[in-house]
Amino acid sequence: MSFLSKLITLVELCIEEQIDVKPQKIVAGHDPEKTNYLLQCLFKAATTIGENSGPYVARVLGEEPADDGAQAEQEAEMQAQ
């Protein structure tokens, strides 16, 4: 249930929109329309944010996001390999 709550929060942050869905109802199989809408929003977040999701994930997990300079270095190293 915790994973699902974090997923909903992450999607909401990425698309900057509040999603009216409850994790308990998703797991119980209730509100299929709202579950479908969450999945559509997940797709939207994944295709618009893509690989730049690090700061959003860190925020949901309560971690400090990496500073932009360090992140740019890591990306450059990965591309060089």
N, CA, C and O atoms as CSV, one atom per row, in Angstrom:
chain,resi,resn,atom,element,x,y,z
A,1,MET,N,N,0.834,-1.189,0.000
A,1,MET,CA,C,0.000,0.000,0.000
A,1,MET,C,C,0.881,1.256,0.000
A,1,MET,O,O,0.559,2.252,-0.647
A,2,SER,N,N,1.985,1.190,0.729
A,2,SER,CA,C,2.898,2.327,0.807
A,2,SER,C,C,3.469,2.662,-0.574
A,2,SER,O,O,3.593,3.829,-0.945
A,3,PHE,N,N,3.815,1.604,-1.330
A,3,PHE,CA,C,4.334,1.815,-2.674
A,3,PHE,C,C,3.326,2.559,-3.533
A,3,PHE,O,O,3.681,3.495,-4.249
A,4,LEU,N,N,2.094,2.149,-3.461
A,4,LEU,CA,C,1.044,2.760,-4.268
A,4,LEU,C,C,0.825,4.221,-3.876
A,4,LEU,O,O,0.614,5.072,-4.741
A,5,SER,N,N,0.873,4.511,-2.586
A,5,SER,CA,C,0.736,5.900,-2.117
A,5,SER,C,C,1.872,6.758,-2.646
A,5,SER,O,O,1.657,7.891,-3.077
A,6,LYS,N,N,3.093,6.208,-2.611
A,6,LYS,CA,C,4.256,6.951,-3.117
A,6,LYS,C,C,4.151,7.145,-4.630
A,6,LYS,O,O,4.513,8.201,-5.149
A,7,LEU,N,N,3.657,6.132,-5.331
A,7,LEU,CA,C,3.479,6.251,-6.779
A,7,LEU,C,C,2.489,7.359,-7.114
A,7,LEU,O,O,2.730,8.156,-8.020
A,8,ILE,N,N,1.388,7.409,-6.395
A,8,ILE,CA,C,0.381,8.446,-6.629
A,8,ILE,C,C,0.981,9.822,-6.368
A,8,ILE,O,O,0.790,10.745,-7.159
A,9,THR,N,N,1.703,9.959,-5.268
A,9,THR,CA,C,2.344,11.240,-4.944
A,9,THR,C,C,3.342,11.633,-6.020
A,9,THR,O,O,3.397,12.795,-6.424
A,10,LEU,N,N,4.129,10.677,-6.486
A,10,LEU,CA,C,5.124,10.952,-7.526
A,10,LEU,C,C,4.452,11.427,-8.810
A,10,LEU,O,O,4.893,12.400,-9.421
A,11,VAL,N,N,3.408,10.755,-9.212
A,11,VAL,CA,C,2.691,11.138,-10.438
A,11,VAL,C,C,2.106,12.541,-10.275
A,11,VAL,O,O,2.190,13.362,-11.188
A,12,GLU,N,N,1.516,12.811,-9.114
A,12,GLU,CA,C,0.945,14.134,-8.872
A,12,GLU,C,C,2.007,15.227,-8.972
A,12,GLU,O,O,1.755,16.287,-9.543
A,13,LEU,N,N,3.188,14.973,-8.421
A,13,LEU,CA,C,4.268,15.958,-8.503
A,13,LEU,C,C,4.716,16.170,-9.947
A,13,LEU,O,O,4.942,17.301,-10.379
A,14,CYS,N,N,4.840,15.087,-10.675
A,14,CYS,CA,C,5.344,15.173,-12.051
A,14,CYS,C,C,4.396,15.914,-12.985
A,14,CYS,O,O,4.833,16.697,-13.828
A,15,ILE,N,N,3.106,15.665,-12.834
A,15,ILE,CA,C,2.159,16.305,-13.749
A,15,ILE,C,C,1.541,17.568,-13.161
A,15,ILE,O,O,0.749,18.249,-13.813
A,16,GLU,N,N,1.917,17.872,-11.908
A,16,GLU,CA,C,1.427,19.076,-11.223
A,16,GLU,C,C,-0.098,19.128,-11.208
A,16,GLU,O,O,-0.712,20.138,-11.553
A,17,GLU,N,N,-0.686,18.009,-10.799
A,17,GLU,CA,C,-2.142,17.898,-10.744
A,17,GLU,C,C,-2.520,16.948,-9.615
A,17,GLU,O,O,-1.871,15.920,-9.421
A,18,GLN,N,N,-3.552,17.286,-8.882
A,18,GLN,CA,C,-4.050,16.416,-7.816
A,18,GLN,C,C,-4.905,15.313,-8.436
A,18,GLN,O,O,-5.786,15.590,-9.250
A,19,ILE,N,N,-4.645,14.065,-8.049
A,19,ILE,CA,C,-5.398,12.927,-8.584
A,19,ILE,C,C,-6.303,12.406,-7.469
A,19,ILE,O,O,-5.833,12.071,-6.382
A,20,ASP,N,N,-7.591,12.341,-7.747
A,20,ASP,CA,C,-8.567,11.903,-6.757
A,20,ASP,C,C,-8.707,10.386,-6.789
A,20,ASP,O,O,-9.642,9.845,-7.379
A,21,VAL,N,N,-7.757,9.708,-6.141
A,21,VAL,CA,C,-7.782,8.250,-6.085
A,21,VAL,C,C,-7.206,7.814,-4.738
A,21,VAL,O,O,-6.276,8.429,-4.216
A,22,LYS,N,N,-7.776,6.742,-4.188
A,22,LYS,CA,C,-7.338,6.226,-2.896
A,22,LYS,C,C,-6.674,4.858,-3.106
A,22,LYS,O,O,-7.249,3.988,-3.761
A,23,PRO,N,N,-5.472,4.664,-2.556
A,23,PRO,CA,C,-4.774,3.378,-2.728
A,23,PRO,C,C,-5.609,2.177,-2.271
A,23,PRO,O,O,-5.580,1.123,-2.907
A,24,GLN,N,N,-6.342,2.334,-1.184
A,24,GLN,CA,C,-7.148,1.227,-0.666
A,24,GLN,C,C,-8.209,0.788,-1.675
A,24,GLN,O,O,-8.486,-0.403,-1.819
A,25,LYS,N,N,-8.792,1.752,-2.364
A,25,LYS,CA,C,-9.835,1.417,-3.343
A,25,LYS,C,C,-9.237,0.771,-4.585
A,25,LYS,O,O,-9.872,-0.080,-5.208
A,26,ILE,N,N,-8.020,1.170,-4.951
A,26,ILE,CA,C,-7.347,0.545,-6.095
A,26,ILE,C,C,-7.081,-0.919,-5.791
A,26,ILE,O,O,-7.381,-1.799,-6.598
A,27,VAL,N,N,-6.514,-1.171,-4.612
A,27,VAL,CA,C,-6.184,-2.543,-4.221
A,27,VAL,C,C,-7.442,-3.404,-4.110
A,27,VAL,O,O,-7.424,-4.584,-4.459
A,28,ALA,N,N,-8.524,-2.813,-3.626
A,28,ALA,CA,C,-9.782,-3.549,-3.465
A,28,ALA,C,C,-10.530,-3.739,-4.791
A,28,ALA,O,O,-11.507,-4.486,-4.854
A,29,GLY,N,N,-10.073,-3.069,-5.834
A,29,GLY,CA,C,-10.735,-3.206,-7.136
A,29,GLY,C,C,-11.914,-2.281,-7.322
A,29,GLY,O,O,-12.698,-2.458,-8.254
A,30,HIS,N,N,-12.054,-1.293,-6.449
A,30,HIS,CA,C,-13.141,-0.314,-6.572
A,30,HIS,C,C,-12.663,0.870,-7.418
A,30,HIS,O,O,-11.465,1.031,-7.649
A,31,ASP,N,N,-13.579,1.670,-7.863
A,31,ASP,CA,C,-13.279,2.877,-8.658
A,31,ASP,C,C,-12.364,2.596,-9.853
A,31,ASP,O,O,-11.295,3.198,-9.955
A,32,PRO,N,N,-12.757,1.701,-10.751
A,32,PRO,CA,C,-11.898,1.403,-11.900
A,32,PRO,C,C,-11.654,2.621,-12.798
A,32,PRO,O,O,-10.604,2.723,-13.433
A,33,GLU,N,N,-12.620,3.541,-12.851
A,33,GLU,CA,C,-12.428,4.740,-13.681
A,33,GLU,C,C,-11.292,5.598,-13.133
A,33,GLU,O,O,-10.477,6.123,-13.891
A,34,LYS,N,N,-11.246,5.737,-11.803
A,34,LYS,CA,C,-10.183,6.535,-11.187
A,34,LYS,C,C,-8.832,5.825,-11.298
A,34,LYS,O,O,-7.796,6.469,-11.469
A,35,THR,N,N,-8.851,4.501,-11.201
A,35,THR,CA,C,-7.618,3.725,-11.376
A,35,THR,C,C,-7.100,3.896,-12.802
A,35,THR,O,O,-5.900,4.069,-13.015
A,36,ASN,N,N,-7.996,3.848,-13.766
A,36,ASN,CA,C,-7.619,4.050,-15.160
A,36,ASN,C,C,-7.042,5.448,-15.364
A,36,ASN,O,O,-6.058,5.625,-16.082
A,37,TYR,N,N,-7.659,6.433,-14.730
A,37,TYR,CA,C,-7.152,7.806,-14.850
A,37,TYR,C,C,-5.752,7.913,-14.248
A,37,TYR,O,O,-4.896,8.602,-14.802
A,38,LEU,N,N,-5.511,7.240,-13.124
A,38,LEU,CA,C,-4.171,7.233,-12.529
A,38,LEU,C,C,-3.167,6.639,-13.508
A,38,LEU,O,O,-2.071,7.176,-13.669
A,39,LEU,N,N,-3.523,5.548,-14.156
A,39,LEU,CA,C,-2.620,4.921,-15.125
A,39,LEU,C,C,-2.342,5.839,-16.318
A,39,LEU,O,O,-1.223,5.877,-16.828
A,40,GLN,N,N,-3.359,6.574,-16.758
A,40,GLN,CA,C,-3.157,7.534,-17.838
A,40,GLN,C,C,-2.213,8.653,-17.392
A,40,GLN,O,O,-1.360,9.099,-18.159
A,41,CYS,N,N,-2.376,9.097,-16.148
A,41,CYS,CA,C,-1.496,10.137,-15.607
A,41,CYS,C,C,-0.070,9.614,-15.447
A,41,CYS,O,O,0.891,10.352,-15.665
A,42,LEU,N,N,0.068,8.350,-15.067
A,42,LEU,CA,C,1.388,7.726,-14.961
A,42,LEU,C,C,2.078,7.730,-16.316
A,42,LEU,O,O,3.268,8.030,-16.411
A,43,PHE,N,N,1.334,7.395,-17.360
A,43,PHE,CA,C,1.885,7.443,-18.713
A,43,PHE,C,C,2.327,8.865,-19.066
A,43,PHE,O,O,3.413,9.074,-19.605
A,44,LYS,N,N,1.478,9.825,-18.757
A,44,LYS,CA,C,1.795,11.225,-19.045
A,44,LYS,C,C,3.070,11.642,-18.314
A,44,LYS,O,O,3.938,12.290,-18.899
A,45,ALA,N,N,3.185,11.274,-17.041
A,45,ALA,CA,C,4.374,11.622,-16.259
A,45,ALA,C,C,5.613,10.945,-16.836
A,45,ALA,O,O,6.666,11.573,-16.954
A,46,ALA,N,N,5.494,9.680,-17.191
A,46,ALA,CA,C,6.640,8.936,-17.708
A,46,ALA,C,C,7.115,9.474,-19.056
A,46,ALA,O,O,8.313,9.466,-19.338
A,47,THR,N,N,6.198,9.933,-19.876
A,47,THR,CA,C,6.593,10.398,-21.207
A,47,THR,C,C,7.006,11.866,-21.223
A,47,THR,O,O,7.733,12.287,-22.123
A,48,THR,N,N,6.560,12.647,-20.254
A,48,THR,CA,C,6.952,14.054,-20.247
A,48,THR,C,C,8.172,14.305,-19.369
A,48,THR,O,O,9.028,15.116,-19.725
A,49,ILE,N,N,8.266,13.628,-18.235
A,49,ILE,CA,C,9.397,13.815,-17.326
A,49,ILE,C,C,10.539,12.901,-17.729
A,49,ILE,O,O,11.697,13.320,-17.749
A,50,GLY,N,N,10.223,11.666,-18.047
A,50,GLY,CA,C,11.211,10.705,-18.519
A,50,GLY,C,C,12.349,10.484,-17.551
A,50,GLY,O,O,12.132,10.201,-16.373
A,51,GLU,N,N,13.576,10.615,-18.058
A,51,GLU,CA,C,14.768,10.350,-17.267
A,51,GLU,C,C,15.069,11.447,-16.249
A,51,GLU,O,O,15.963,11.280,-15.420
A,52,ASN,N,N,14.357,12.543,-16.292
A,52,ASN,CA,C,14.599,13.656,-15.380
A,52,ASN,C,C,13.761,13.549,-14.111
A,52,ASN,O,O,13.433,14.565,-13.499
A,53,SER,N,N,13.416,12.341,-13.716
A,53,SER,CA,C,12.533,12.145,-12.569
A,53,SER,C,C,13.266,12.130,-11.236
A,53,SER,O,O,12.620,12.091,-10.189
A,54,GLY,N,N,14.578,12.160,-11.242
A,54,GLY,CA,C,15.368,12.061,-10.011
A,54,GLY,C,C,14.944,13.000,-8.897
A,54,GLY,O,O,14.726,12.543,-7.775
A,55,PRO,N,N,14.817,14.293,-9.159
A,55,PRO,CA,C,14.409,15.211,-8.092
A,55,PRO,C,C,13.011,14.909,-7.543
A,55,PRO,O,O,12.763,15.080,-6.349
A,56,TYR,N,N,12.109,14.465,-8.399
A,56,TYR,CA,C,10.758,14.130,-7.954
A,56,TYR,C,C,10.782,12.893,-7.055
A,56,TYR,O,O,10.123,12.854,-6.016
A,57,VAL,N,N,11.548,11.888,-7.468
A,57,VAL,CA,C,11.654,10.665,-6.679
A,57,VAL,C,C,12.282,10.968,-5.326
A,57,VAL,O,O,11.809,10.487,-4.296
A,58,ALA,N,N,13.349,11.768,-5.328
A,58,ALA,CA,C,14.003,12.123,-4.072
A,58,ALA,C,C,13.038,12.845,-3.139
A,58,ALA,O,O,13.044,12.616,-1.930
A,59,ARG,N,N,12.225,13.702,-3.697
A,59,ARG,CA,C,11.249,14.440,-2.887
A,59,ARG,C,C,10.217,13.507,-2.264
A,59,ARG,O,O,9.865,13.662,-1.095
A,60,VAL,N,N,9.731,12.541,-3.040
A,60,VAL,CA,C,8.747,11.593,-2.522
A,60,VAL,C,C,9.363,10.718,-1.435
A,60,VAL,O,O,8.704,10.395,-0.447
A,61,LEU,N,N,10.618,10.337,-1.613
A,61,LEU,CA,C,11.289,9.487,-0.638
A,61,LEU,C,C,11.827,10.266,0.557
A,61,LEU,O,O,12.329,9.679,1.515
A,62,GLY,N,N,11.719,11.596,0.495
A,62,GLY,CA,C,12.180,12.417,1.608
A,62,GLY,C,C,13.680,12.614,1.632
A,62,GLY,O,O,14.254,12.908,2.681
A,63,GLU,N,N,14.316,12.455,0.493
A,63,GLU,CA,C,15.756,12.630,0.382
A,63,GLU,C,C,16.049,13.979,-0.249
A,63,GLU,O,O,15.193,14.575,-0.903
A,64,GLU,N,N,17.263,14.447,-0.043
A,64,GLU,CA,C,17.705,15.675,-0.710
A,64,GLU,C,C,18.021,15.351,-2.163
A,64,GLU,O,O,18.778,14.419,-2.433
A,65,PRO,N,N,17.461,16.094,-3.093
A,65,PRO,CA,C,17.824,15.861,-4.497
A,65,PRO,C,C,19.275,16.249,-4.737
A,65,PRO,O,O,19.789,17.193,-4.138
A,66,ALA,N,N,19.922,15.505,-5.619
A,66,ALA,CA,C,21.314,15.806,-5.956
A,66,ALA,C,C,21.395,17.184,-6.605
A,66,ALA,O,O,20.481,17.597,-7.319
A,67,ASP,N,N,22.490,17.886,-6.351
A,67,ASP,CA,C,22.615,19.215,-6.965
A,67,ASP,C,C,22.872,19.062,-8.449
A,67,ASP,O,O,23.445,18.064,-8.888
A,68,ASP,N,N,22.450,20.050,-9.224
A,68,ASP,CA,C,22.459,19.952,-10.691
A,68,ASP,C,C,23.847,19.673,-11.251
A,68,ASP,O,O,23.972,18.938,-12.230
A,69,GLY,N,N,24.891,20.238,-10.657
A,69,GLY,CA,C,26.252,20.019,-11.144
A,69,GLY,C,C,26.660,18.569,-11.007
A,69,GLY,O,O,27.232,17.994,-11.933
A,70,ALA,N,N,26.373,17.974,-9.869
A,70,ALA,CA,C,26.710,16.572,-9.644
A,70,ALA,C,C,25.904,15.672,-10.564
A,70,ALA,O,O,26.422,14.680,-11.076
A,71,GLN,N,N,24.647,16.011,-10.774
A,71,GLN,CA,C,23.803,15.209,-11.649
A,71,GLN,C,C,24.306,15.296,-13.084
A,71,GLN,O,O,24.318,14.290,-13.793
A,72,ALA,N,N,24.714,16.465,-13.519
A,72,ALA,CA,C,25.225,16.634,-14.875
A,72,ALA,C,C,26.509,15.812,-15.064
A,72,ALA,O,O,26.719,15.223,-16.125
A,73,GLU,N,N,27.366,15.775,-14.030
A,73,GLU,CA,C,28.584,14.985,-14.101
A,73,GLU,C,C,28.265,13.503,-14.248
A,73,GLU,O,O,28.874,12.806,-15.060
A,74,GLN,N,N,27.303,13.024,-13.454
A,74,GLN,CA,C,26.914,11.621,-13.504
A,74,GLN,C,C,26.362,11.262,-14.882
A,74,GLN,O,O,26.675,10.199,-15.419
A,75,GLU,N,N,25.550,12.138,-15.450
A,75,GLU,CA,C,24.984,11.868,-16.771
A,75,GLU,C,C,26.068,11.833,-17.837
A,75,GLU,O,O,26.027,10.997,-18.739
A,76,ALA,N,N,27.052,12.749,-17.736
A,76,ALA,CA,C,28.151,12.784,-18.695
A,76,ALA,C,C,28.990,11.512,-18.615
A,76,ALA,O,O,29.411,10.977,-19.640
A,77,GLU,N,N,29.233,11.026,-17.392
A,77,GLU,CA,C,29.988,9.795,-17.213
A,77,GLU,C,C,29.258,8.610,-17.808
A,77,GLU,O,O,29.875,7.753,-18.439
A,78,MET,N,N,27.940,8.551,-17.613
A,78,MET,CA,C,27.159,7.445,-18.138
A,78,MET,C,C,27.161,7.448,-19.660
A,78,MET,O,O,27.219,6.390,-20.286
A,79,GLN,N,N,27.097,8.633,-20.253
A,79,GLN,CA,C,27.082,8.715,-21.713
A,79,GLN,C,C,28.449,8.358,-22.291
A,79,GLN,O,O,28.531,7.825,-23.398
A,80,ALA,N,N,29.521,8.646,-21.556
A,80,ALA,CA,C,30.865,8.354,-22.024
A,80,ALA,C,C,31.132,6.858,-22.055
A,80,ALA,O,O,31.963,6.390,-22.833
A,81,GLN,N,N,30.434,6.108,-21.213
A,81,GLN,CA,C,30.652,4.656,-21.139
A,81,GLN,C,C,29.966,3.995,-22.252
A,81,GLN,O,O,30.025,2.771,-22.374
